[in-house]
Amino acid sequence: MNWAESIDLYCERTDASLWSEPLNAISNLGFLLIAVLLWKRASGKGRDLQSLAGLVFAVGLGSLVFHTVATRWAALLDIAFIALFVLIFHQRFQVRVLGTGDGKAWAGTAAFVALAALFVAATRGLPPLPLNGSEIYLPPFALLLWCARAARRTQPASARWLTRAAGLFVISLVCRTSDTLLCGIWPVGTHVGWHLVNAGVLYCCMCALLAVSAPPSVPATHHAPRV
């Protein structure tokens, strides 16, 4: 595979030039601004939360790089930062919200990875879904729903933030899925909505961790998790 090969996945891109997706690129500022806000809010509340805020910033940078250079390696970078946030958020959610021990929480995250991999493998064996590649985000959406349900009894404030995140994620998935479908009537596409709404999704997810009302039964570590 040629990792430097240019790829064209969205309506707004019309050629291989660096600035062929101006709206898709600039809309990543939403992630960067949210990351700065979250970094400040997480100050003094644990290095793990600040590490997650840093990952939100990395998600924005990865997406910005992808929507400018538009190569295969940039696409991998974009997905990698998103995946890293999802996995570390899941682990910290289990520790901070559910009171799970670190080791057991990592085991839970590994189980999610295995289930997500099985889902992706299953979809590849089926006829292509009309989702514009968005099916890879269905496992994280299911994970959001699970987290919201799991937090409902002991941390209702966190559960409410996660429910908001899930609702916003539906909107962002619609934006991502409809991008190529609407090219004929909306040439700039709708992918910009995926970025802006997803910035809100990540903000709500982080607020769910920040909203924990009392220490869980197993104290959360205040050190950055080992990756």
C-alpha positions, -999 to 999 in steps of 0.1 A, spaced: 0 0 0 12 35 -9 8 55 23 15 87 5 -13 82 -20 -38 110 -21 -74 100 -13 -107 118 -19 -135 109 5 -156 140 9 -177 164 -13 -156 195 -5 -124 180 -19 -121 187 -57 -84 180 -62 -52 168 -43 -41 203 -33 -34 212 3 -63 236 8 -90 218 -11 -111 212 20 -111 246 37 -143 242 57 -135 206 68 -100 218 79 -111 249 97 -139 232 115 -113 212 135 -107 244 155 -138 233 174 -118 204 189 -89 226 197 -110 252 215 -129 225 234 -96 209 244 -82 241 259 -114 246 278 -114 211 291 -77 213 301 -85 243 323 -115 226 338 -95 195 346 -67 214 363 -62 200 397 -86 171 392 -61 145 380 -35 141 353 -56 114 337 -83 140 329 -58 165 316 -43 137 294 -77 131 279 -81 168 273 -47 166 255 -61 137 234 -91 159 224 -65 184 211 -47 156 193 -80 145 176 -84 180 162 -48 181 150 -50 147 134 -82 156 116 -67 189 105 -37 171 90 -59 146 72 -82 172 57 -53 192 44 -28 166 31 -55 140 24 -32 109 23 -35 74 36 -10 80 64 -29 111 75 -62 91 75 -46 65 97 -33 93 121 -68 107 122 -84 74 131 -56 65 156 -62 96 178 -99 90 179 -95 54 188 -70 63 215 -94 87 231 -122 62 230 -102 35 247 -86 56 274 -119 74 281 -136 40 285 -109 28 309 -111 61 330 -149 59 329 -148 25 345 -124 37 372 -138 72 380 -175 66 375 -180 29 382 -153 25 408 -136 -3 390 -99 -11 397 -73 -2 370 -65 -37 360 -102 -48 357 -109 -16 338 -82 -23 312 -97 -58 308 -131 -42 302 -115 -20 275 -98 -50 259 -132 -67 258 -146 -37 240 -118 -38 215 -124 -75 208 -162 -69 203 -155 -39 180 -131 -59 159 -156 -87 155 -182 -62 144 -159 -47 118 -150 -81 106 -186 -90 103 -195 -59 83 -167 -66 58 -183 -100 51 -216 -83 43 -227 -61 13 -215 -25 18 -237 -5 41 -249 29 28 -231 47 56 -202 63 38 -177 43 60 -194 54 92 -201 18 104 -167 18 122 -182 44 146 -212 22 155 -192 4 183 -182 36 200 -218 47 198 -229 15 214 -203 20 240 -216 55 248 -251 41 253 -237 14 276 -217 40 297 -248 62 300 -268 32 313 -241 20 336 -237 54 353 -274 60 358 -278 45 392 -246 57 410 -237 89 390 -269 103 375 -252 136 365 -226 117 346 -253 96 329 -271 127 318 -239 141 301 -234 107 284 -269 107 272 -264 141 257 -232 129 241 -251 99 225 -278 122 212 -252 145 196 -234 115 182 -265 105 162 -265 140 147 -228 138 138 -232 104 123 -260 117 101 -237 145 89 -209 121 81 -231 96 64 -250 121 42 -219 140 30 -215 121 -3 -252 116 -7 -259 153 -9 -230 164 -31 -253 171 -60 -273 197 -41 -247 208 -15 -212 207 -30 -194 217 2 -208 186 19 -219 180 54 -187 166 69 -181 199 86 -211 191 109 -193 158 119 -164 179 132 -184 206 150 -210 183 166 -183 157 176 -165 185 194 -197 187 215 -197 149 219 -162 149 234 -170 179 256 -201 160 270 -180 128 275 -154 148 295 -181 166 315 -194 131 325 -160 124 342 -158 159 357 -194 156 371 -186 126 394 -203 137 426 -183 115 451 -152 93 450 -160 58 437 -155 27 458 -121 22 443 -102 55 443 -93 68 409 -56 73 402 -45 108 396 -16 98 374 -18 96 336 -26 61 325 1 40 308 -7 34 272 
